[in-house]
Amino acid sequence: MSLSKRRWLAAAVGAIVVAGSQLSVCPAQADPEPPTPTPAPPPTGLQHNVTYRARADGTSRGAVVAYKIDDKNVNSDEPTLLPGFTFEVNTVLTDPKQAGMEISIQWPYGSNLHCEILVDDEIVAQADQFIAPRLFHPRDDPLYGTLQCGAPLNTANPTPAAPAPTSAPDAVA
C-alpha cells in the first residue's frame, strides 16, 4: 500500500468516526429535583409614568440634573444645556408625590433655569428661576445656581423612634 493510499484511508476512517459519533444517542442526565417556583411578589400599587424636563436659556456650563429614578434612588446627568435644548428623561414611580428634580449650574455662569415634572402626561410641578452671573462664589448661599422642583431629593425614609426606657421607681427600704 502506498503512502498516499494510507493517508486517504486514515482520512476516511477519521470521517467515519466523526460521523458515527454524531449519530450515537447520549442519555441525558436527570435533574436531582425539579426547582420549586417562587411566588411572584404581590403588586405594591399602581405605577405612574414620570417625565422630567429641564431647560436653561443662557450660558450654563457644568449643568447637573438630579432626579428620582425610582422610589428609593436618585440619578444625575450632566447634559449640555444650550438655549433651545430640553433635557428629558422618563421613569416609573409608585408614589408620584416623590417625584423631584434639581438643576444646578456652575458659577460664574448665569441662566434662566426651567423645570417641569409630568406624571401620567399631566404637569404636577413647574419652576423657573433666573441665576445671575457672579464674579465670586457666594459663601452665604450654598444653593446659589440651583433650582429645585417637586419633592426634595435628600429625604431619608422615616424610621420609627425608639421608645424611651422607663425606669422603675426605686424601692424604699
BAKE-747611 format. One record per residue: x, y, z of N, C-alpha, C, O in turn; residue number from 1; residue in one letter. Coordinates in steps of 0.05 Angstrom, whole numbers. Atoms other than C-alpha are relative to their C-alpha. Layout:
((X; Y; Z); (X; Y; Z); (X; Y; Z); (X; Y; Z); NUM; a) ...
% end
This chain:
((17; -23; 0); (0; 0; 0); (18; 24; 0); (37; 26; 15); 1; m) ((-16; -24; 2); (28; 67; -19); (-7; 20; 22); (-27; 18; 35); 2; s) ((3; -20; -21); (36; 127; 26); (-26; 17; -5); (-39; 24; 14); 3; l) ((24; -16; 5); (-20; 167; -9); (-25; -16; 6); (-45; -4; 15); 4; s) ((23; 16; -6); (-69; 108; -2); (-4; -2; 30); (-27; -2; 40); 5; k) ((3; 1; -29); (-54; 104; 73); (-12; 27; 11); (-28; 26; 29); 6; r) ((11; -25; -9); (-68; 178; 81); (-30; 2; -6); (-46; 11; 11); 7; r) ((29; -1; 6); (-135; 172; 45); (-15; -19; 17); (-37; -12; 26); 8; w) ((14; 19; -17); (-153; 111; 86); (-2; 11; 28); (-23; 7; 41); 9; l) ((1; -12; -27); (-135; 148; 151); (-21; 22; 1); (-36; 25; 20); 10; a) ((19; -21; 2); (-177; 208; 129); (-29; -11; -1); (-47; 0; 12); 11; a) ((26; 12; 2); (-236; 163; 111); (-9; -12; 27); (-32; -9; 35); 12; a) ((6; 12; -26); (-233; 126; 178); (-7; 23; 20); (-25; 20; 36); 13; v) ((6; -23; -18); (-230; 193; 215); (-27; 12; -5); (-42; 19; 14); 14; g) ((26; -11; 7); (-291; 219; 177); (-22; -19; 9); (-43; -9; 19); 15; a) ((21; 19; -9); (-330; 155; 193); (-3; 1; 31); (-25; 0; 41); 16; i) ((1; -2; -29); (-312; 161; 267); (-15; 25; 9); (-32; 24; 27); 17; v) ((13; -25; -7); (-334; 234; 270); (-30; -2; -7); (-46; 7; 10); 18; v) ((28; 2; 8); (-399; 220; 232); (-15; -20; 19); (-38; -15; 26); 19; a) ((12; 20; -18); (-413; 159; 276); (-5; 11; 28); (-25; 5; 41); 20; g) ((4; -12; -27); (-404; 199; 340); (-24; 19; 0); (-37; 23; 21); 21; s) ((23; -18; 2); (-457; 248; 315); (-26; -15; 0); (-47; -4; 7); 22; q) ((24; 16; 2); (-507; 192; 304); (-6; -15; 25); (-29; -25; 28); 23; l) ((5; 15; -24); (-500; 159; 371); (-17; 16; 20); (-16; 41; 20); 24; s) ((18; -13; -19); (-550; 174; 426); (14; 1; 27); (24; -19; 37); 25; v) ((-11; -4; -27); (-525; 202; 492); (-22; 4; 20); (-39; 22; 15); 26; c) ((21; -3; -19); (-570; 194; 552); (3; 27; 15); (25; 35; 22); 27; p) ((-1; -25; -15); (-589; 259; 587); (1; -5; 29); (-10; -25; 39); 28; a) ((-2; 4; -28); (-573; 267; 659); (-25; 12; 13); (-34; 34; 5); 29; q) ((24; -9; -13); (-633; 274; 704); (6; 22; 21); (27; 22; 33); 30; a) ((-3; -21; -21); (-644; 335; 749); (-5; -13; 27); (-22; -31; 30); 31; d) ((4; 12; -26); (-638; 318; 823); (-28; 5; 11); (-40; -13; 22); 32; p) ((28; -7; -8); (-704; 354; 840); (-9; 22; -19); (7; 38; -28); 33; e) ((9; -22; 16); (-748; 399; 800); (0; 26; 17); (-6; 25; 41); 34; p) ((0; -25; -16); (-740; 472; 821); (-28; 8; 8); (-47; 6; -7); 35; p) ((26; -9; -10); (-796; 499; 863); (-4; 29; -9); (14; 45; -5); 36; t) ((4; -28; 9); (-827; 561; 833); (-4; 18; 23); (-19; 12; 43); 37; p) ((3; -19; -21); (-822; 622; 876); (-25; 17; -7); (-28; 26; -30); 38; t) ((24; -16; 6); (-887; 661; 882); (8; 29; -7); (26; 40; 5); 39; p) ((-6; -28; 8); (-887; 729; 849); (-9; 18; 23); (-29; 13; 36); 40; a) ((7; -18; -22); (-888; 787; 898); (-27; 13; -7); (-33; 18; -31); 41; p) ((26; -13; 6); (-957; 818; 905); (5; 29; -11); (24; 42; -2); 42; p) ((-4; -27; 11); (-965; 883; 866); (-3; 20; 23); (-21; 19; 39); 43; p) ((-1; -19; -21); (-948; 941; 911); (-18; 24; -6); (-23; 40; 12); 44; t) ((18; -22; 7); (-992; 990; 875); (3; 8; -29); (18; -4; -44); 45; g) ((0; -9; 27); (-1004; 1027; 812); (26; 15; -6); (35; 32; 10); 46; l) ((-25; -14; 9); (-942; 1051; 774); (-8; 24; -16); (-28; 23; -31); 47; q) ((5; -25; 14); (-940; 1122; 747); (23; 7; -18); (47; 5; -10); 48; h) ((-20; -10; 19); (-902; 1147; 686); (7; 28; 8); (-10; 45; 10); 49; n) ((-9; -27; -8); (-860; 1207; 706); (20; 9; -20); (39; -5; -28); 50; v) ((-17; -12; 19); (-826; 1253; 657); (12; 25; 13); (-2; 43; 23); 51; t) ((-14; -23; -11); (-773; 1303; 680); (11; 16; -24); (23; 4; -43); 52; y) ((-11; -18; 21); (-756; 1363; 635); (15; 23; 13); (7; 34; 32); 53; r) ((-17; -22; -9); (-701; 1414; 645); (10; 16; -24); (16; 5; -45); 54; a) ((-9; -18; 22); (-682; 1474; 603); (15; 23; 13); (8; 33; 34); 55; r) ((-15; -24; -8); (-632; 1530; 610); (3; 18; -24); (12; 10; -45); 56; a) ((-2; -20; 22); (-636; 1593; 568); (22; 19; 7); (17; 40; 20); 57; d) ((-23; -17; -6); (-568; 1623; 573); (25; -17; 2); (25; -41; -5); 58; g) ((-25; 15; -3); (-496; 1604; 586); (-1; -16; 26); (-4; -5; 48); 59; t) ((3; 17; -23); (-498; 1545; 632); (19; -24; -1); (11; -47; -5); 60; s) ((-19; 21; 1); (-434; 1505; 633); (-1; -15; 27); (-7; -4; 47); 61; r) ((-1; 16; -24); (-427; 1448; 683); (-27; -5; 12); (-30; -7; 36); 62; g) ((26; 5; -10); (-501; 1436; 688); (-3; -29; 10); (7; -48; -2); 63; a) ((6; 27; -11); (-523; 1377; 732); (-30; -1; 5); (-41; 17; 18); 64; v) ((28; 5; -5); (-594; 1350; 733); (-2; -26; 16); (6; -47; 7); 65; v) ((4; 23; -18); (-611; 1304; 791); (-30; -5; 2); (-45; 14; 4); 66; a) ((29; 7; -1); (-678; 1267; 794); (-4; -27; 12); (14; -43; 13); 67; y) ((7; 25; -11); (-714; 1210; 827); (-4; -20; -22); (-21; -17; -39); 68; k) ((2; 20; 21); (-703; 1149; 783); (-20; -22; 7); (-33; -34; -11); 69; i) ((20; 18; -9); (-746; 1103; 825); (-7; 8; 29); (1; 30; 38); 70; d) ((10; -8; -26); (-778; 1102; 894); (22; 4; 21); (18; 18; 41); 71; d) ((-21; -2; -20); (-711; 1097; 931); (26; 13; -10); (43; 19; 7); 72; k) ((-26; -8; 11); (-655; 1121; 884); (-2; 27; -15); (-23; 34; -26); 73; n) ((-2; -26; 14); (-633; 1188; 856); (22; -4; -21); (43; -15; -16); 74; v) ((-19; 2; 22); (-597; 1192; 789); (7; 29; -9); (-9; 47; -5); 75; n) ((-8; -27; 9); (-558; 1251; 760); (13; -3; -28); (26; -22; -34); 76; s) ((-12; -1; 26); (-537; 1270; 690); (12; 28; -4); (5; 47; 10); 77; d) ((-13; -26; 6); (-493; 1325; 662); (-4; 6; -30); (13; 4; -46); 78; e) ((6; -6; 28); (-528; 1346; 598); (12; 27; -8); (19; 43; 8); 79; p) ((-8; -26; 11); (-505; 1402; 553); (-25; 16; -4); (-40; 12; -24); 80; t) ((24; -17; 2); (-560; 1453; 565); (6; 25; -15); (16; 45; -4); 81; l) ((-3; -23; 18); (-556; 1501; 507); (-27; 13; -4); (-48; -1; -1); 82; l) ((25; -13; 5); (-610; 1552; 491); (-16; -15; -22); (-5; -21; -43); 83; p) ((16; 15; 18); (-667; 1516; 457); (0; -30; 3); (-15; -45; -9); 84; g) ((-2; 28; -5); (-646; 1447; 482); (-14; -7; 26); (-10; 6; 46); 85; f) ((14; 9; -24); (-691; 1410; 531); (10; -28; 7); (9; -46; -9); 86; t) ((-8; 27; -10); (-664; 1352; 573); (-26; -13; 10); (-41; -1; 25); 87; f) ((25; 14; -7); (-719; 1300; 582); (7; -29; 7); (23; -42; -8); 88; e) ((-4; 28; -8); (-719; 1233; 619); (-26; -11; 11); (-41; 3; 24); 89; v) ((25; 13; -9); (-775; 1183; 633); (7; -21; 20); (28; -34; 18); 90; n) ((-4; 21; -20); (-781; 1137; 693); (-28; -8; 11); (-48; 2; 2); 91; t) ((25; 10; -12); (-834; 1100; 734); (3; 1; 30); (22; -9; 41); 92; v) ((0; -2; -29); (-852; 1114; 806); (-26; -11; 11); (-47; -9; -3); 93; l) ((24; 10; -13); (-902; 1081; 853); (-15; 24; 12); (-40; 25; 10); 94; t) ((12; -23; -13); (-915; 1145; 892); (7; 25; -16); (30; 34; -15); 95; d) ((-7; -24; 16); (-919; 1206; 845); (7; 24; 17); (18; 43; 6); 96; p) ((-6; -23; -18); (-913; 1253; 905); (30; 1; 6); (40; 21; 15); 97; k) ((-29; 1; -4); (-839; 1231; 910); (16; 11; -24); (40; 13; -23); 98; q) ((-14; -9; 24); (-823; 1258; 840); (13; 27; 6); (-1; 46; 15); 99; a) ((-14; -25; -5); (-770; 1312; 847); (25; 1; -17); (37; -19; -24); 100; g) ((-24; -3; 15); (-712; 1341; 810); (14; 26; 9); (2; 43; 22); 101; m) ((-17; -23; -7); (-656; 1392; 819); (18; 6; -23); (32; -12; -34); 102; e) ((-18; -9; 21); (-619; 1432; 766); (20; 19; 12); (12; 37; 27); 103; i) ((-20; -19; -9); (-554; 1467; 781); (20; 6; -22); (26; -11; -39); 104; s) ((-20; -8; 20); (-503; 1505; 740); (24; 11; 16); (21; 20; 39); 105; i) ((-24; -10; -13); (-431; 1526; 757); (0; 30; 0); (-10; 43; -19); 106; q) ((-4; -29; 0); (-416; 1596; 778); (26; 4; -16); (42; -14; -16); 107; w) ((12; -27; -1); (-397; 1647; 750); (-22; 3; -22); (-30; 25; -27); 108; p) ((19; -2; 22); (-447; 1630; 694); (-28; 7; 11); (-35; 1; 34); 109; y) ((27; -7; -6); (-518; 1655; 693); (-19; -10; -21); (-11; -13; -44); 110; g) ((18; 11; 19); (-580; 1629; 660); (-29; 2; 12); (-32; 5; 36); 111; s) ((28; 4; -9); (-656; 1624; 663); (-4; -30; 1); (-2; -44; -19); 112; n) ((4; 29; -3); (-669; 1554; 691); (-30; -5; 1); (-46; 10; 13); 113; l) ((29; 8; 1); (-736; 1519; 678); (-1; -30; 4); (14; -45; -8); 114; h) ((4; 29; -4); (-760; 1451; 702); (-30; -6; 1); (-46; 10; 10); 115; c) ((28; 10; 0); (-824; 1411; 694); (1; -29; 8); (19; -44; 1); 116; e) ((3; 28; -7); (-847; 1345; 724); (-29; -7; -9); (-48; 5; -1); 117; i) ((26; 10; 9); (-903; 1308; 688); (-5; -28; 11); (13; -45; 10); 118; l) ((8; 27; -10); (-939; 1249; 720); (-24; -8; -17); (-45; 5; -17); 119; v) ((21; 10; 18); (-981; 1209; 671); (-9; 22; -19); (-33; 26; -24); 120; d) ((3; -20; 20); (-974; 1265; 620); (-15; 25; 10); (-27; 39; -6); 121; d) ((11; -25; -11); (-1000; 1320; 667); (21; 14; 16); (35; 1; 32); 122; e) ((-20; -15; -14); (-956; 1375; 694); (-8; 2; 30); (-30; 12; 36); 123; i) ((6; -1; -28); (-953; 1368; 770); (19; 20; 15); (12; 29; 36); 124; v) ((-18; -20; -12); (-893; 1414; 785); (14; 15; -22); (22; 3; -43); 125; a) ((-14; -16; 20); (-861; 1471; 747); (13; 23; 15); (2; 34; 34); 126; q) ((-14; -22; -13); (-809; 1522; 768); (18; 14; -20); (29; 2; -39); 127; a) ((-18; -17; 16); (-769; 1579; 736); (16; 17; 19); (6; 27; 39); 128; d) ((-17; -17; -17); (-711; 1618; 765); (22; 12; -17); (34; -2; -34); 129; q) ((-22; -13; 13); (-661; 1668; 739); (24; -1; 18); (23; 8; 41); 130; f) ((-25; 1; -14); (-590; 1655; 761); (18; 22; -12); (26; 19; -35); 131; i) ((-17; -22; 11); (-549; 1719; 754); (29; -8; 1); (38; -22; 19); 132; a) ((-28; 6; 0); (-476; 1713; 735); (14; 15; 23); (7; 38; 29); 133; p) ((-15; -12; -22); (-427; 1728; 792); (29; -4; -4); (38; -23; -17); 134; r) ((-29; 3; 2); (-353; 1740; 796); (11; -17; 22); (32; -31; 17); 135; l) ((-10; 16; -23); (-344; 1707; 864); (-21; -20; 9); (-45; -16; 6); 136; f) ((18; 21; -10); (-373; 1644; 894); (-15; 11; 24); (-2; 20; 43); 137; h) ((14; -10; -23); (-429; 1664; 942); (3; -19; 24); (-6; -42; 22); 138; p) ((-4; 17; -23); (-410; 1638; 1010); (-24; -1; 19); (-27; -20; 34); 139; r) ((24; -1; -18); (-475; 1657; 1045); (-23; -16; -12); (-43; -19; 2); 140; d) ((22; 15; 13); (-519; 1617; 996); (11; -25; -13); (20; -24; -36); 141; d) ((-12; 24; 12); (-496; 1545; 985); (-17; -11; -23); (-6; -27; -39); 142; p) ((17; 10; 22); (-555; 1532; 938); (-1; 20; -23); (-19; 18; -40); 143; l) ((0; -19; 22); (-537; 1590; 892); (5; -15; -26); (24; -31; -28); 144; y) ((-3; 13; 25); (-544; 1567; 820); (-15; -26; -2); (-11; -42; -20); 145; g) ((15; 25; -2); (-593; 1511; 839); (-30; 7; -1); (-39; 25; 12); 146; t) ((30; -2; 2); (-667; 1504; 821); (-11; -27; 9); (-5; -48; -3); 147; l) ((13; 25; -10); (-708; 1453; 860); (-29; 0; -10); (-42; 20; -11); 148; q) ((26; 3; 12); (-772; 1426; 830); (-12; -26; 11); (0; -47; 10); 149; c) ((13; 24; -10); (-822; 1378; 861); (9; -7; 28); (17; 11; 44); 150; g) ((-7; 10; -26); (-806; 1336; 922); (31; 3; 4); (46; 0; -15); 151; a) ((-29; -1; -5); (-738; 1345; 956); (13; -27; -5); (1; -48; 0); 152; p) ((-14; 25; 7); (-686; 1293; 935); (14; -13; 24); (19; -37; 23); 153; l) ((-17; 11; -22); (-649; 1285; 1001); (-16; -8; 24); (-6; -7; 47); 154; n) ((15; 9; -23); (-705; 1259; 1045); (5; -30; 5); (5; -46; -14); 155; t) ((-5; 28; -8); (-690; 1194; 1082); (-26; -12; 7); (-45; 2; 15); 156; a) ((24; 14; -8); (-742; 1142; 1095); (-3; 3; 30); (16; -2; 45); 157; n) ((4; -4; -29); (-773; 1156; 1164); (3; -27; 14); (-8; -47; 5); 158; p) ((-3; 24; -16); (-754; 1106; 1217); (-15; 6; 26); (-13; 28; 36); 159; t) ((15; -5; -25); (-797; 1097; 1279); (20; 5; 23); (41; -8; 25); 160; p) ((-17; -7; -22); (-767; 1128; 1340); (-2; -22; 22); (-23; -33; 27); 161; a) ((-1; 21; -21); (-745; 1080; 1395); (-13; 12; 25); (-9; 35; 32); 162; a) ((13; -11; -24); (-788; 1087; 1458); (21; 5; 22); (41; -10; 24); 163; p) ((-18; -7; -22); (-754; 1119; 1517); (-1; -21; 22); (-23; -30; 29); 164; a) ((1; 21; -21); (-734; 1069; 1570); (-12; 11; 25); (-6; 34; 34); 165; p) ((12; -8; -24); (-776; 1073; 1631); (14; -14; 23); (19; -38; 22); 166; t) ((-14; 12; -23); (-743; 1062; 1698); (-20; -4; 22); (-38; 13; 26); 167; s) ((18; 6; -22); (-779; 1030; 1756); (8; 18; 24); (32; 22; 28); 168; a) ((-8; -16; -23); (-783; 1074; 1818); (16; -16; 20); (11; -40; 24); 169; p) ((-17; 14; -20); (-731; 1057; 1870); (-17; -8; 24); (-35; 6; 33); 170; d) ((14; 10; -24); (-756; 1015; 1927); (10; 14; 25); (34; 18; 28); 171; a) ((-7; -13; -25); (-757; 1049; 1994); (4; -21; 21); (-13; -38; 25); 172; v) ((-5; 20; -20); (-725; 1008; 2049); (-9; 8; 27); (-6; -8; 46); 173; a) 
% end
